[in-house]
């Protein structure tokens, strides 16, 4: 079973729930935790472990053969990100920082003057801890291809591991890395808070989930901080027939678990019941 934990914004407690749920499930069977918040992965911090780099991730970049290049400018015309500048009767000028590795220039060159090269865009880390395979993707600083890194991590996992439960900790928002985290999963659990922006965030996230026909669930964290906004979330869930599978009050225990870098169920046995109920309600 593949479960994606996501949120329309950062700071909702998504990673805390993802790491603690993976730990809880690991007591029942083998589980994997994929940290796909590749711009700022932190599940290894919450579990107090350090993974080993398994491999680097590379992206296409063009290299120009000046002997074959006819200075026609077709490569520049095909580049929608202005990574290639062509001046009349001059060889192309390539700005690597603007390139997203789409291959358009390589395909469009009529003279086969572009050679397929590559650049490093990220890394994959792995560690086995407490019956959990923690797979972490990390985007290289300065790169923009977070979605590609997420896809590479998922492909690496699919080719090398087989666990009964896979928990995917997605990035916040609805961008490319989130889309790459959600596709081909069994459930999406949205972690939200009772805030003015909560409903807008949920609607945007669920719009993406609906496109891929992913069953949706909601966990409301710190629900007791605003009874008014919590009721609005509950009303939205009721109107759209989306089960709320968990409600967590503002809790110093959660803060303490983050400080001590321990899963919630390790420090506070009462959360065993909470996660047991979540697992039951996911399949509703």
C-alpha positions in Angstrom: 0.0 0.0 0.0 1.3 3.4 -1.0 0.2 6.4 1.0 1.2 10.0 0.3 1.2 12.5 3.1 0.9 16.0 1.7 -0.2 19.5 2.7 -1.2 22.6 0.9 1.3 24.6 3.0 4.4 23.9 5.1 4.5 23.6 8.8 1.3 21.6 9.3 3.0 18.6 10.9 3.1 16.5 7.7 6.6 15.1 8.2 6.0 14.3 11.9 2.9 12.3 11.0 4.6 10.6 8.0 7.6 9.5 10.0 5.6 8.3 13.0 3.1 6.5 10.8 5.9 4.7 9.0 7.4 3.7 12.4 4.0 2.5 13.6 3.4 0.4 10.5 7.0 -1.0 10.7 5.9 -2.8 13.9 3.3 -4.7 11.9 5.2 -5.4 8.7 8.1 -4.1 6.6 7.6 -0.4 5.7 9.4 2.2 3.7 9.4 6.0 4.2 10.2 8.0 1.1 11.2 11.6 1.9 10.3 13.4 -1.3 10.4 16.9 0.1 13.6 17.0 -1.9 14.3 20.8 -1.4 14.3 20.4 2.3 14.2 16.7 3.4 14.0 16.2 7.2 12.6 12.8 8.0 16.1 11.6 8.8 16.3 14.3 11.4 12.9 13.3 13.0 14.2 9.7 13.2 17.7 10.7 14.3 19.5 8.8 11.6 21.8 9.7 8.7 21.5 7.9 5.4 24.3 6.8 3.1 24.4 8.3 -0.4 23.5 5.6 -2.9 23.7 7.5 -6.2 23.6 10.8 -7.8 20.8 11.9 -10.1 21.7 13.5 -13.5 19.8 15.5 -16.0 20.4 16.1 -19.8 22.3 19.1 -20.8 23.5 20.0 -24.3 27.0 20.2 -25.5 27.8 21.8 -28.9 30.0 20.4 -31.6 31.3 23.5 -33.3 32.5 21.5 -36.3 29.0 20.4 -37.2 27.2 23.6 -36.0 25.9 25.7 -38.9 24.8 28.6 -36.7 21.2 28.2 -37.9 19.6 29.2 -34.6 17.1 26.3 -34.5 18.3 25.2 -31.0 17.6 28.7 -29.6 14.2 28.9 -31.2 13.2 25.6 -29.6 14.4 26.5 -26.1 11.4 27.9 -24.2 13.6 28.8 -21.2 16.1 31.0 -23.1 19.0 28.8 -22.1 20.5 29.1 -25.6 21.2 32.4 -27.2 22.0 32.6 -30.8 23.5 35.7 -32.5 23.8 35.8 -36.3 26.9 34.2 -37.6 28.0 33.2 -34.0 28.0 29.9 -32.3 25.3 29.3 -29.7 25.8 30.6 -26.1 24.5 28.2 -23.5 23.5 29.2 -20.0 23.4 26.0 -17.9 21.5 27.6 -15.0 18.5 28.2 -17.2 18.4 24.8 -18.8 15.7 22.3 -17.5 17.0 19.4 -19.6 13.9 19.1 -21.9 16.0 17.8 -24.9 14.1 20.2 -27.3 17.4 21.6 -28.7 18.8 18.1 -29.2 15.8 17.0 -31.1 15.4 20.2 -33.2 19.0 20.5 -34.4 19.0 19.6 -38.1 22.8 19.1 -38.2 23.3 16.7 -35.3 25.6 19.3 -33.8 24.3 18.9 -30.2 25.8 16.1 -28.1 23.9 14.7 -25.2 25.7 15.5 -22.0 24.6 15.5 -18.3 24.7 17.5 -15.1 24.2 16.4 -11.5 20.8 17.7 -10.1 20.5 15.6 -6.9 21.2 12.6 -4.8 19.5 9.6 -3.2 20.2 8.4 0.3 19.2 5.2 2.1 19.3 3.8 5.6 17.6 0.8 7.2 16.3 1.7 10.7 13.7 0.1 12.9 12.5 -2.1 10.1 12.0 1.0 7.9 13.7 1.6 4.6 14.2 5.4 4.7 14.8 6.6 1.1 15.7 10.3 0.9 15.9 12.5 -2.2 17.9 15.7 -2.1 17.9 18.4 -4.8 21.3 19.9 -5.4 21.5 23.5 -4.3 20.8 25.9 -7.1 18.9 23.4 -9.3 15.3 23.6 -10.2 14.4 20.0 -11.2 12.7 18.9 -8.0 10.1 16.9 -9.9 12.8 14.9 -11.7 14.5 14.1 -8.5 11.3 12.9 -6.9 10.6 10.7 -10.0 14.2 9.3 -9.9 13.8 8.4 -6.2 10.5 6.6 -6.8 12.0 4.7 -9.7 15.0 3.8 -7.6 12.7 2.5 -4.9 10.5 0.5 -7.3 13.6 -1.2 -8.8 15.3 -2.1 -5.6 12.8 -2.5 -2.7 9.6 -4.4 -1.9 7.7 -3.3 1.3 4.2 -3.9 2.5 3.7 -0.3 3.4 5.2 2.7 1.6 4.7 6.1 3.2 5.6 9.1 0.9 6.3 12.4 2.6 5.6 14.9 -0.2 6.6 18.5 -0.4 4.2 21.2 0.6 2.0 22.9 -2.1 0.9 21.5 -5.5 4.0 21.9 -7.6 5.9 19.4 -9.7 7.5 17.5 -6.8 4.0 17.0 -5.2 2.5 15.8 -8.5 5.4 13.3 -8.9 4.8 12.1 -5.3 1.0 11.6 -5.7 0.8 9.7 -9.0 0.4 5.9 -8.8 -0.4 5.9 -5.0 -3.3 4.3 -3.2 -4.3 7.2 -0.9 -3.6 10.8 -0.3 -3.7 12.1 3.3 -3.8 15.8 3.5 -2.6 17.3 6.8 -4.2 20.7 7.5 -4.6 23.2 10.3 -7.5 25.4 11.3 -6.3 28.6 9.5 -7.9 31.1 7.2 -6.0 29.6 4.2 -6.7 26.0 5.1 -9.7 25.5 2.8 -8.0 27.1 -0.2 -5.0 24.9 0.4 -7.1 21.8 0.6 -9.1 22.6 -2.5 -5.9 23.1 -4.6 -4.3 19.9 -3.3 -7.5 17.9 -3.9 -7.9 19.3 -7.4 -4.6 17.6 -8.2 -5.6 14.4 -6.4 -8.9 14.3 -8.3 -7.1 14.6 -11.6 -5.2 11.4 -10.8 -8.3 9.8 -9.2 -6.5 9.3 -5.9 -8.8 8.6 -2.8 -8.5 11.4 -0.3 -8.4 11.6 3.5 -7.9 14.5 5.9 -6.1 14.9 9.3 -6.7 18.1 11.1 -3.7 19.1 13.3 -4.1 21.6 16.2 -7.8 21.4 15.6 -8.6 23.0 19.0 -6.7 26.3 18.2 -9.7 27.5 16.2 -13.1 25.9 16.6 -14.5 28.1 13.8 -12.0 27.2 11.2 -12.0 23.5 12.2 -15.8 23.4 11.7 -15.3 24.9 8.2 -12.9 22.2 7.3 -15.3 19.6 8.7 -18.1 21.1 6.7 -16.0 21.1 3.5 -15.1 17.4 4.1 -18.7 16.5 4.7 -20.0 18.3 1.6 -17.3 16.6 -0.6 -17.6 13.2 1.1 -13.9 13.2 2.2 -13.3 11.2 5.5 -11.6 13.0 8.3 -9.5 10.2 9.7 -7.8 12.0 12.6 -8.0 15.2 14.7 -5.0 16.1 16.8 -5.2 18.8 19.5 -2.3 21.3 20.0 0.2 19.1 21.7 3.4 19.7 23.6 4.1 16.0 23.1 4.5 16.5 19.4 6.9 19.4 19.9 8.9 17.2 22.4 9.1 14.3 20.0 10.6 16.6 17.3 13.1 18.0 19.8 14.1 14.5 21.0 14.0 13.2 17.4 11.8 10.2 18.2 8.6 8.9 16.6 5.4 9.8 18.6 4.6 6.3 19.5 8.0 5.7 21.0 7.6 8.5 23.6 3.8 8.5 24.0 2.0 5.2 23.8 -1.4 7.0 23.5 -0.5 7.7 19.9 -0.5 4.0 19.2 -4.3 4.2 19.4 -4.4 7.3 17.2 -2.4 5.6 14.4 -4.3 2.4 14.8 -7.5 4.3 14.1 -5.9 6.1 11.1 -5.0 2.8 9.5 -8.5 1.5 10.0 -10.1 4.6 8.6 -7.8 4.9 5.6 -9.6 1.9 4.0 -13.1 3.4 4.4 
